[in-house]
């Protein structure tokens, strides 16, 4: 039997059975990502049921702008994961301490930036997007509260990534579950009891995130057997801060451009009106759960590749990549079958409006093939990032989001315009996304097999 102490200890992925180590690491992280997804899903369910379909649309319309502001943290997170996993695998204590310190200081700076500019830019961006007047005030209020409390979100996500880079996915999972339960309880209290609407949902979210951030920091402060968390490491140091930014910048720029493309696509979605916006919100919430294996295995492969490349064990990386990618594809295929069989009932959790249920279920059926393809993209991109090659996944993501997704969405919608559908066919949005995912998987597989990522290790 595994002891509690061992369960919460970092996982050394440079020894033992590669498949078992990766799966052991991935399963709790998959549960953790499920809990993370419950944040947004609980928000959507509660406002949809207690406030109405327009409130559901408001929370969804705010998402692209929120993602746009997250780009600073994306870059820090990716750089942190690469540095921490490789220095941990190479047993370089001093460098590991400095890397974690750089994460803490840069996260503080990024949080301050978001807390200042986020509330100022929220309403102008919503206006540019053509957000319907019936929901723009709700969107603005929701975003303002989220941005003012962004430090909790930033620190949990970045430092949770540090824990995973050290091989400790269990602690991050535990703290996330605690925060998720608190978030749901506060959602119900603020919205159902106090009638605070979407602002209550935002307030519940930031309170829960601050709690999870505190728990994560406390955990890191106790891991003195692996690194030192002293002021001399936390204060910004050019060498490590620069390296972190250099490694994370491609991912940050990628996310920035992807987020901008999402903003552009959201503008197209808004042109269909509140009902289609609400249907899209339901699809994205369910989509978030179906995507969990892809993101979980992708992150696990980054840690696995980073540790083993740091330890100069490339054969383990190749073996783990092949087997975990196949396993992930099988899991997504099974989930796709379940969505096809029971998806309509899932949509009914969010709303009792038949039209919304039918629309969202139809879009989900269109996307099912793409979910299996996304496993290939996420797993192989995770390996390349773990090796220190953040540029290749960046170019793949940019091509998919900018060259493929946006023109396809607008082009297919335009081609589907008829006298009966003057705005075009809403379902073309889903078709364009599915095509983008499949092409992205083929492109990622091709570039992974070329093997340039094998020469990018930083240790």
N, C-alpha and C positions, 0 to 999 in steps of 0.2 A: 504493500500500500504506500502511495506517495504521501510524504508528510506535508503538513501545512506550510512549513518553512521552505521546503523544496518547491512546492507548488507556486509560491510567490517569488522564487529566486529567478534571476536572469537565466535564459536558456543559451547555452554554448552550442551553436549550430555547426561548429567545426569538427565535432566528434559524434560518433553514433550513426545510426541509420538516417540518411538524409531525408527520406520520405517521411519517416516517423517524426523526426524533429520538426520538419516544416508543418506537418499536419497538427502536431501537438501545439505548435505556436499559433497556427491559423485558427483553430476552432474557437478558443476564447476570444480572439480578435474578431471573428465573425459574429459571435454573440455580442461583443462590444459594439460593433458597427450596427447591429440590429437595434441595440439600445440607443445608439446615436440617432438612428433614423426615426426612432420613436419620438424624439424631440419635435421634429417638424410634423410628423404624422399626427401626434396627439393634438398639436396646435390646430391642424386642419380639421380633424374630426370634431373637436370641441367647438370651434367657431362655426363650423358648418351646421352642427346640430343645435347649438344654443343661440346663435346669432342669425345665421341664414347663409344662402348661397353667395350673396354679394360679399359677405365677410370672408368666406372661403376664397373667393376670387381675389380679394384684397391681399391676403397673406401670400398667395401665389404670385401675384404681380410684383410684390416686393422682392422676391427671391433673386432675380437676375441682378438687381442693384446691390443686394447684400453680397452676392458672390463676387461682384466687381470689386468691392471693398476688401475682400478677403485675399487679394492677390499678394499683398505683402507677406502674409502669414504662410501662404503656399510655398513661396520661395525659401523662407526660413525653415519651414518644416522639412522640405526635401533635402536641403543642405545639411540640416541637423541629422537626419536619418542616415545619410551617407557617411558623414564624418564619424558619428558615434559608433555605428556598426563596424566600420573598418578599423578604427582605433581600438575598439573593444576586442575585435578578433585578433589584432596584432599585439594585444596586451601592453599598450602604450598609455600608462596611467596619466602622465603629465599632459599629454596631448588631449586625452579624453576629458580631463578636468577643464581644460581651457575651452574645448569645443562646447561643452555644456554651459559654461559660463557665458560664452558668446551668444548662445541661444537665449539665455535669460535676459541679457542686456538688449539685444536686438528686438526681442518680442516686446519689451517695455517701450522702446522707441516707436515701433510700428503701431502699438496699441494707442499711444498718445496721438499719433497722426490721424488714425481713424476716428477717434473720439472727437477730434476738432473738425475735420472736414466732412465727416459722414453726415451729421445733421444739417450742414449747410447745403450739401449737394442733393439730398434726398428728393425734395419736392421739384427742383428744376429738372432732374433726370426723369422723374415720373411724368412730368409735363411733356418732355421731349418724346417719351415713349407713347404718348397718346393714351395714357391711362384714363379710363372713363371717369367722368366727374362724380359719378355715384359712389366710387370707391377710393378716389385719390386721397381724401382726408384720412381715411383709415390706413391706407398704405404709408402715408407720411408719418402718422403717429407711431405706427409699428416700427418703422425703420429708425426713427429718432431715438426711441428708447433702446433698441438693440445696439445702436452705435455708441450711445453714451455709456453703455456697460460692456464695451467690447474687450476690455482688458481681461475679464474672466474667460471669455471665449478664446482669446488669443493664447493665454498662458496654458489653459488646459490642453488645447490642440497641439501646441508646440511641445510642451513637456511630456504629454502623453506619447508623442512621437519619439522623444528621447528614451522613454522607458521601453518602448518597443524596439528601438535600435539596440538597446542593451539586452534584448531577448526577454524582457518582462512584459508580456501581454496580459497577464492575469491581473496585476494591480490596476492597470489602465481600465480593464474591463470592470473591476469591482467599483472603482470610483465613478465610472460612467453609469453603471446601473443605479447606484445611490442617487446620482444627480437626476437621472431620468425619472425615477419614482417621485422625487421632490418636484420636478417640473410638472408632472401630470397632476399631482395633488394641488399645486399652486394654480395650474391652469383652471381646474375645476372651481377652486375657491375664488379666484379673481374674476372669472368669466361667468360661471353659473350662479355663484352666490352674490358677488358684488356687482355684476353687470358691467364690467370694465371693457368688454369687447376685445378687439384685437390688441389694444394697448395692454390689457391684462395678460394676454398670451406672451407678449414681448417681455414684460416685467418678470413673469415666471421663468422664462428662458434664461435671462441674464443672472437671476439669483441662483439658479441651479448650476450655471456654468461657473460662477465664482466659487461655489462650494467644491465642485470637482477640481478646480484649479488649486485651491488650498490643499486638498488631499494629495494631489500629485506632487506639489512642492514639498510637502512634509515627507513623502516617501523618498524623494531624491535626497533630501537632507540626511536621511538615515542610511544611505548606501555608501558609507565611508570605506567599505572594504574594496570598492571598485574605483572610486575617484574622490576628489576633494572639492567641496562646494564652499570655497572661501572667497572673500572680497577680491583678492588679487586675481582670481579667475573670472569673477563676474564682471568686473569693470571692463569696458570695451578694449580689446587688444587687436591691433591692426592685422596681425598675422592670421588669427583665427576668424575674426569677423569678416575679413576680406575673403578668406577661403570659403567660408560659409555662404557668403553672398555670391561668390563666383559659381559655386556648385548649384545654388538654389535659383540664381537669376534666370536661367533658361526656363525652369518650371514656373517661376513667377510671371515671366513675360508670356509664357504659353497660356497660363490661366487668365492673364489680363486680356489677351486677344480672344480667348475662348469666351470669357465673360462678356466682352463687347459683342461677340457674335450672338450670344444668348440674348443680349439686350436688343439687338436688331431683330432677332427672331421673335422675341416677346412683343415687339412693336407690331409685327405681322399678326401674332395671335390676338393682340388687343383689337385689331381691326375687325375681328369676327364678333366682338361684343362680349358682355358679361357671362353669358351661358357657356361659350366656348372657352373663355378664360378659366371658369370654374372646372370645366371638364378636363382641361389641361393640367390644372392643379392636382386633381384626383389621379390622373395618369402618372404624373411625376412623383407623387407620394408612393404609389404602389411600385413604380419603376425603381425607386430608391431601395426597396427591399429586395427586388429581384436582382439588382446589381450588386448586392452585398458580397456574394462569393467572389466576383471579379475583383472588387476593390480590396477585399481581405487577402486573397491569395496574391494579388499584385504587391501589396505592402509587405506580406511575409516573404516574398521572393526578393524584395529589395534588401531586407535584413539578412536573409540567408546568403544571398550573393555577396553582400558587403563583408560579412564576417569571414566567409570562406576565401574570398579573394584576398582579404587582408592576411589570412593565414596561408595563402598560396596553395589553395586546394581547388583548382579549377574543375577537376573531374567531378567533384561533388556538386558544383553549380550546374553542370550540364545535366547530370542525372536528375537532380531535384527539379529543374526546369521542365524537363520532358514529362515526368510523371505527375507533377502537380498541375500542369496545364491541362493534361488529359482529364484528371480528376475534376478540376474546376469546370471544364466543358460538360462533363457528365452531370454535375450538380445543376448547372444552369438549364440543361436540357430537361431534367426532371421538373424543375421549377416552372419552365415554360408550359409543360403539359398540365401542371396543376392550375396555372393561370387560365389556360384554355378551358379547363373543365369547370373551375369554380370562380373565375374572375368576376362574373357579374355580381355574385354575392359580396365579393370584396369591395366593389365599387359602392354597393349599397350601405356600407359602413359609414361613408362620408356624407351621404345625402339620401333623401327619400324621393327626390325628383327623378321620375322615370327617364326623362330626356337626357339628363346628365349621366345616369347610369349606363344607358345604351351608348352614348357617344364615347365615354371613357373606356368602356369594355371593347368597343370596336377598335379604338386606337391601340389598346394593349395587345390585341390579337395580331395587329400589323407588326408590332415590335418584337414578337416572340423569337423569330429567327436571329435577330440582331443580338439578343442576349448571349447566345452561345458564342458568337463571334467576338463579343467584348471580352470574354475570358482570355482569348488569345492575345488581344491587345494589351490588357492589363498585366497579365503574368509576364509576358516577354518584355514589356516596357519596364516592369519592376526590376527584372534582372539587369537590364542595361543601366538603370539608375543606380542600382546597388554597386555596379562596377565603376561608377563615376562618370558614365556617359549619359549626361542629362540632355545633350543637344539632340541626339537622334529621336528620343520620344517627343521632344519639343517640336521638331519639324513635322513629325507624324501628326501630332495633335493640331498644329496650326493648319496643315493641309486639309485635314478632315473638317475642321471647324469653319475655316474661312473659304477655302477653294471648293469644298464639296457641300457642306451643310447649308450655308446661307443661300448660294445661288440655286441649289436644288429646291429649297423650301419656297423661295419666291417664284422660281420658274414653274414648278409644278402647280402651285396655287394659281398662277396667272393662266396657265394652259387649261385649268379646270373651270375657268369662269364661263358662266352661261347666263341667259336671261333669268333663269330660276335661281341661280347662285351667283349674283353679281360680285360678291367678294371672293368667289372661288370655293373649292371644296376643302373644308377643314381637315379632312383625313389625309390630304396630301402632306401635311406637316409630319405625320407619323411615318409615311412612306419615305420621305426624304431622310429622316433620321435613321431608319432601318438600313437604307442603302449606304449611308455614310459609315455606319458601324461595320458592315460587312467588308467594305472596301478597306477600311482602316485596319482590320485584322489581317487581310492579305498583305498589305504594305508592311505592317509590323513584322510579320513572319519572314518576309523577304529580307528585311534589313537585319533582323536578328541572326539569320543564317549566314549573312555576310561576315559577321564576327568581329567588326571593328571595336565593339564595346569591350572586348577582352584585353585591350591595351590601355585602358583608361584608369586603372587603379591609382589612388592618391597616396598610398602608404609605401 
